[in-house]
Amino acid sequence: MPITFYSILHIVSVILLAGITFSAIASPQPERRKNMLMGSGIVAMVVLITGFGALARLGLPFQGWVAIKVLCWLVLAMATPMAFRRSEQAGLWRAVTFGAILIAVLMVELKPF
């Protein structure tokens, strides 16, 4: 697969993961829980697979900025289940999700280490 395929699918799936997460934070209704958790899990796996696929197609080694992005991915993958478990802390999860996305974007653009 070409790098363009991995890049586009990675970006679209990150946007979908963020949308699912923010939707769960905004409205953590119990009847939506199963579908939201299933959707976020599937999309989170697509994010991980396409991210490493793009890294392999570019021929880049596993560097520090990649490790930080994996950590941000883990935070995003955990945010949806935590939004349902700790719905009273919606503000905290909103800030954590936004921060993880911001840090991930900074890492991929700046590649500081």
N, C-alpha and C positions, 0 to 999 in steps of 0.2 A: 504494500500500500504506500502511496506517496505521502510525504510529510504534510502536504496540504490537507489530506483527508484526516490525519490524526489531529492537526491543529484546529481545524474547524469543529470536528466532533468534540474535542476537549473543551473548547471555549463554549460551545452550545450546552454541553452537559454541565459545566460549572455554573452557567447562568440558570439552567433548570434546577440544579441542586440548591442554589441560593434562593430561587423562587419558592421551592418546596419548603425550605427551612423557614423563610420569613412568613410564609403562609401558615405553617404550623405554630410559629410563635404568636402570630396575630390572632389565631382562632384555634386553640387546642381542644376542640370538641372530641369527646370520646368516640363518637361514631365515625370520625374521620381518621382515627389513630392507625388502624390496620393499613389502609390504603396509603396514607402518608409515609408510614415507616417502610412499607414495601417499595414505594416509589423512590424514596430517598436512598434506600440501600442499593437498588439497581443502578440509579444514576451515579451514586458515589463510586460504584465499581467501574462504571464506564469512564468516569473521570480518572481514576487510578490507572486503568489499562491504557487509555489513550495518552495519558501523560508519560508513562514509561515507554509506550510505543513511539511517541514523538522524540523522546530522548534517545532511544536506540537508533531511529532513522537519521537523527542529526549526528550520531556518533560521539555524543558527549559522555564523559564519565560521570559517575555519581558524585556530585560536589556538594558543598555546604548549602548552597541556595536550594538545591533539590531536596535536601533533608528538611529544610525549613518549610518548603512547599508540601512535603508529605505530612509534616506536623499540622499545617493549616488544613490539609485534606481531612486528617483525623478529627480535628475540631469541628469542621463542617459536617462530617458524617455523624458525629455525636450530638450535634446541636438539635436536630429534629427529635430524636428520642427524649432528650432532656427537656425540650419545650413541652412535651406531654407530661413528663414526670414532675417537673418543677414549673408549672404554669404561672405560679405567683411571682416568679423571677423573670418575667418576660423581658423587662428592660435590660437585665444582665445578659441574657442570651442574644438579644438583638445587638448589643454592643460587641459581644464576643464574636458573633458571626460576621459583623461588619469589619471588625479588626482582623480576623483571619483572612477575609477576602482582600483587604487592603495590603496586608503583609505578603500574601501570595503574589499579588500583582507587582508589588515592588520588587520581590525576589526575581521574578521572571524578567522584568524590564532592566533592572540594575545589575543582577548577578554579582553581588558584592563579594562573594567568597565561594 
